[in-house]
Amino acid sequence: MKVAVAGGGTAGHIEPAMNVADALTAAGVDVVALGTSRGLETTLVPARGYRLREIPPVPMPRRLSLALLTLPFRVVAAVRETSAVLKQEGADVVVGFGGYVALPAYLGARRIGVPVVVHEANARPGLANRLGARFARLVFDTVPGSLPGARTVGIPVRQSIRTLDRAARREEALAAFGLDPDRPTLLVFGGSQGARRLNDMVVAFAADLIAEGWQVLHAIGMRNDDQQVRDLPHYTCVPYIERMDLAYAVADAAVTRAGALTVAELTTVGIPAIYVPLPIGNGEQRLNASAVVAAGGGLLIEDAQCSPGRLIEAFAPWRDATARATAAAAARASSGDDAAAIMAQAIIALGGAA
């Protein structure tokens, strides 16, 4: 049996695809990934040991433009090319995770009669998943009611994170990042691309937090080197964290955006976080964090209200270790099931019946 997984562009689409791919591979299924030549999949997919077959991206224009007028022609061409790739690979099932890679994958599979499976990570689905769900054989979501008829399973999280023993890995993590074992650690990251606004805010209050006995591990993004604090003891800055399992093993709290994968991983390992939702798109990031915030495992600051003073104020209760532990337990209680394993079992059953 062979399955093609379609998730590209950002880590929020790619990681869940790779995590389901890992579960399928563990069950003896052959997996190939569909992606483009310009997204993070060009590095993340081969790094996970999977072949990447490139297909044309079909980004959806958000306003009236020449790109919108030519969209139907680009979709037709992309679907034709994707169908050819699926035939060459002999795919039995196509599993998509939204984004501009998923649309041609769904339509290309439908064109040649290959069953489609859709997973929606966000509370508000994008166009590709809304369309794909109409003819998919299986539909999964993270937030109940995101897509009609979907089975709610949560986000497929990497197995190394789902089974992470933070206490056992703490010493290794401290050494990996050069951190002080006697200081609690604030982890700051803005997803795979970084977040310039978060960087500005954290840089402005890092010195105050460090003066209170903390240390900061800050992933600023590959293109944001100009935003790091220089020559500040107990402040560690990296462009991108490859080993998020080690970052989670050492983190006592986090400041981050509220992408679906980020929320899922932080709740899985039980790290309380201040979530600052990205203020674009259809508002899904705010909804992604709503459950854990309501449970007491996180706090939410709107991007427009995010300032160094507001961050310091919001963070104040978590300076107390007992309060942090209570929030961490609430975060962990908000985590979902092993979505990758559940999806893999259903995909294998579908492929056998197709």
DARAFEN-V62049 format. One record per pair of residues at least 24 apart in sequence whose C-alpha atoms are under 10 Angstrom apart, sorted by the first residue. I is the first residue (numbers start at 1). J is the second residue. Records with the same first field share a line. If there is no record, write none. Layout:
I: J, J
This chain:
1: 28, 29, 30, 31, 90, 91, 92, 93, 348, 351, 352
2: 28, 29, 30, 31, 32, 89, 90, 91, 92, 93, 94, 348, 351
3: 29, 30, 31, 32, 33, 86, 89, 90, 91, 92, 93, 94, 95, 347, 348, 351
4: 30, 31, 32, 33, 34, 52, 53, 86, 89, 90, 91, 92, 93, 94, 95, 96, 105, 109, 116
5: 31, 32, 33, 34, 35, 52, 91, 93, 94, 95, 96, 97, 101, 102, 105, 117
6: 32, 33, 34, 35, 36, 52, 53, 55, 94, 95, 96, 97, 98, 99, 100, 101, 102, 103, 104, 105, 106, 118
7: 33, 34, 35, 36, 39, 41, 45, 95, 96, 97, 98, 99, 100, 101, 102, 105
8: 33, 34, 35, 36, 37, 38, 39, 40, 41, 42, 44, 45, 57, 96, 97, 98, 99, 100, 101, 102
9: 35, 36, 37, 38, 39, 40, 41, 42, 57, 98, 99, 100, 101
10: 39, 40, 41, 44, 99, 191, 192, 193
11: 39, 40, 41, 44, 191, 192, 193, 259, 261, 262
12: 97, 98, 99, 121, 122, 191, 192, 259, 260, 261, 262
13: 40, 41, 96, 97, 98, 99, 100, 101, 102, 119, 120, 121, 260, 261
14: 39, 40, 41, 44, 45, 96, 97, 98, 99, 261
15: 41, 44, 45, 48, 97, 155, 156, 157, 158, 261
16: 96, 97, 119, 121, 155, 156, 157, 158, 261, 339, 340
17: 45, 95, 96, 97, 98, 119, 155, 156, 157, 158, 340
18: 44, 45, 48, 49, 50, 156, 157, 158, 340
19: 48, 155, 156, 157, 158, 159, 160, 339, 340, 341, 344
20: 95, 155, 156, 157, 158, 159, 339, 340, 341, 342, 343, 344, 347
21: 48, 50, 95, 156, 340, 341, 343, 344
22: 48, 49, 50, 158, 159, 340, 341, 344
23: 156, 158, 159, 339, 340, 341, 342, 343, 344, 345
24: 340, 341, 343, 344, 345, 347, 348
25: 344
26: 341, 344
27: 341, 344, 345, 348
28: 348
29: 344, 348
30: 91
31: 89, 91, 93, 94
32: 86, 89, 91, 94
33: 94, 95
34: 82, 85, 86, 94, 95, 96, 101, 102, 104, 105
35: 100, 101, 102, 105
36: 100, 101
39: 101
40: 192, 193
44: 242
53: 82, 85, 86, 89
54: 81, 82, 85, 101
55: 79, 80, 81, 82, 83, 84, 85, 101, 104, 105
56: 80, 81, 82, 100, 101, 104, 105
57: 99, 100, 101, 102, 103, 104, 105
58: 99, 100, 101, 102, 103, 104, 128
59: 99, 100, 101, 103, 128
60: 99, 100, 103, 126, 127, 128
62: 281
74: 104
75: 103, 104, 107, 108
76: 104, 107, 108
77: 104
78: 103, 104, 105, 107, 108
79: 103, 104, 105, 106, 107, 108, 109, 110, 111
80: 104, 107, 108, 109, 111, 112
81: 105, 108
82: 106, 107, 108, 109, 111
83: 107, 108, 109, 110, 111, 112, 113, 114
84: 108, 109, 112
85: 109
86: 112, 114
87: 112, 114
90: 114
91: 115, 351
92: 116, 347, 348, 350, 351, 352, 354
93: 117, 137, 347, 348, 350, 351, 352, 354
94: 118, 136, 347, 351
95: 119, 136, 138, 139, 343, 347
96: 120, 128, 129, 132, 136, 139
97: 121, 128, 129, 140, 141
98: 122, 125, 126, 127, 128, 129, 130, 132
99: 125, 126, 127, 128, 129
100: 126, 127, 128
101: 128
102: 127, 128, 129, 132
103: 127, 128, 129, 130, 131, 132
104: 128, 132
105: 132
106: 131, 132, 133, 135, 136
107: 131, 132, 135
110: 135, 136
113: 354
114: 351, 354
115: 347, 350, 351, 354
116: 347, 350
117: 343, 346, 347, 350
118: 147, 150
119: 147, 150, 151, 152, 153, 154, 155, 156, 343
120: 146, 147, 150, 152, 153, 154, 155, 260
121: 146, 153, 154, 155, 156, 259, 260, 261, 264, 284, 288
122: 146, 154, 155, 259, 260, 261, 283, 284, 285, 286, 287, 288
123: 147, 260, 282, 283, 284, 285, 286, 287, 288, 289, 290
124: 281, 282, 283, 284, 285, 287, 288
125: 282, 284
126: 281, 282, 284
137: 347, 350
138: 343, 346, 347, 350
139: 343
140: 339, 343
141: 339
142: 260, 264, 288, 336, 339
143: 260, 287, 288, 291
151: 343
152: 336, 337, 339
153: 336, 337, 338, 339, 340, 341, 342, 343
154: 260, 261, 264, 335, 336, 337, 338, 339, 340, 342
155: 260, 261, 262, 263, 264, 265, 335, 336, 337, 338, 339, 340
156: 261, 264, 265, 336, 337, 338, 339, 340, 341, 342, 343
157: 261, 262, 264, 265, 268, 336, 337, 338, 339, 340, 341
158: 245, 265, 338, 339, 340
159: 245, 338, 340, 341
160: 243, 244, 245, 246
161: 243, 244, 245, 246, 248, 249, 265, 266, 268, 269
162: 245, 264, 265, 267, 268, 269, 337, 338
163: 245, 268, 269
164: 245, 246, 248, 249, 268, 269
165: 245, 248, 249, 269
166: 245, 246, 247, 248, 249, 250, 251, 269, 270
167: 249, 250
168: 249
169: 245, 246, 247, 248, 249, 250
170: 246, 247, 248, 249, 250, 251
171: 246, 249, 250
172: 246, 249, 250
173: 243, 244, 245, 246, 247, 248, 249, 250, 251
174: 246, 247, 249, 250, 251
175: 246, 250
176: 243, 246, 247, 250
177: 217, 236, 237, 238, 241, 246, 247, 250
178: 217, 234, 236
179: 215, 216, 217, 234, 235, 236, 250
180: 214, 215, 234
181: 215, 250
182: 213, 214, 215
183: 210, 212, 213, 214, 215, 216, 234, 252
184: 210, 213, 214, 215, 216, 250, 251, 252, 253, 319, 321
185: 210, 213, 214, 215, 216, 217, 234, 235, 247, 248, 250, 251, 252, 253, 254
186: 210, 214, 215, 216, 217, 218, 235, 247, 250, 251, 252, 253, 254, 255, 273
187: 215, 216, 217, 218, 219, 236, 247, 248, 250, 251, 252, 253, 254, 255, 256, 271, 273
188: 216, 217, 218, 219, 220, 237, 247, 251, 253, 254, 255, 256, 257, 273, 274
189: 217, 218, 219, 220, 221, 238, 239, 240, 241, 254, 255, 256, 257, 262
190: 218, 219, 220, 221, 240, 255, 256, 257, 258, 259, 262, 275, 276, 277, 278
191: 219, 220, 221, 240, 241, 256, 257, 258, 259, 261, 262
192: 219, 220, 221, 222, 239, 240, 241, 242, 262
193: 219, 220, 221, 222, 223, 224, 239, 240
194: 218, 219, 220, 221, 222, 223, 224, 239, 240, 256, 257
195: 219, 220, 221, 224, 256, 257, 278
196: 220, 221, 223, 224, 226, 227
197: 227, 276, 278, 303, 304, 306, 307
198: 255, 256, 257, 276, 303, 306, 307, 308
199: 224, 227, 228, 229, 255, 256
200: 227, 228, 229, 307, 308
201: 306, 307, 308, 309, 310, 311, 312
202: 227, 228, 229, 255, 307, 308, 311, 312
203: 227, 228, 229, 230, 235, 308
204: 229, 307, 308, 309
205: 307, 308, 309, 311, 312
206: 232, 234, 235, 308, 312
207: 232, 233, 234, 235
208: 308, 312
209: 312, 315, 316, 319
210: 234, 235
212: 319
213: 319
214: 252, 319
215: 251
216: 251, 253, 254
217: 241, 247, 250, 251, 254
218: 254, 255
245: 269
252: 318, 321, 324, 325, 328
253: 298, 315, 318, 319, 324, 325, 327, 328
254: 298, 315
255: 298, 299, 300, 311, 315
256: 300
257: 285, 286, 289, 300, 301, 303
258: 284, 285, 286, 287, 288, 289, 290, 300
259: 284, 285, 286, 287, 288, 289
260: 284, 285, 286, 287, 288, 289
261: 288
262: 288, 289
263: 288, 289, 290, 291, 292, 298, 331, 334, 335
264: 288, 289, 292, 331, 332, 334, 335, 336
265: 332, 335, 336
266: 292, 297, 298, 328, 331, 332, 334, 335
267: 292, 297, 298, 328, 329, 330, 331, 332, 333, 334, 335, 336
268: 331, 332, 333, 334, 335, 336, 337, 338
269: 328, 329, 331, 332, 333, 335
270: 297, 325, 327, 328, 329, 330, 331, 332, 333, 334, 335
271: 297, 298, 324, 325, 327, 328, 329, 330, 331, 332
272: 296, 297, 298, 299, 318, 323, 324, 325, 326, 327, 328, 329, 330, 331, 332
273: 297, 298, 299, 300, 315, 318, 324, 327, 328, 331
274: 298, 299, 300, 301, 311, 314, 315
275: 299, 300, 301, 302, 303
276: 300, 301, 302, 303, 304, 305, 306, 311
277: 301, 302, 303, 304
278: 302, 303, 304
279: 303, 304
291: 331, 334, 335
292: 327, 330, 331, 332, 333, 334, 335
293: 327, 330, 331, 334
294: 330, 331, 334
295: 327, 329, 330, 331, 332, 333, 334
296: 326, 327, 328, 329, 330, 331, 333, 334
297: 324, 325, 326, 327, 328, 329, 330, 331, 332, 333, 334
298: 327, 328, 330, 331
299: 327
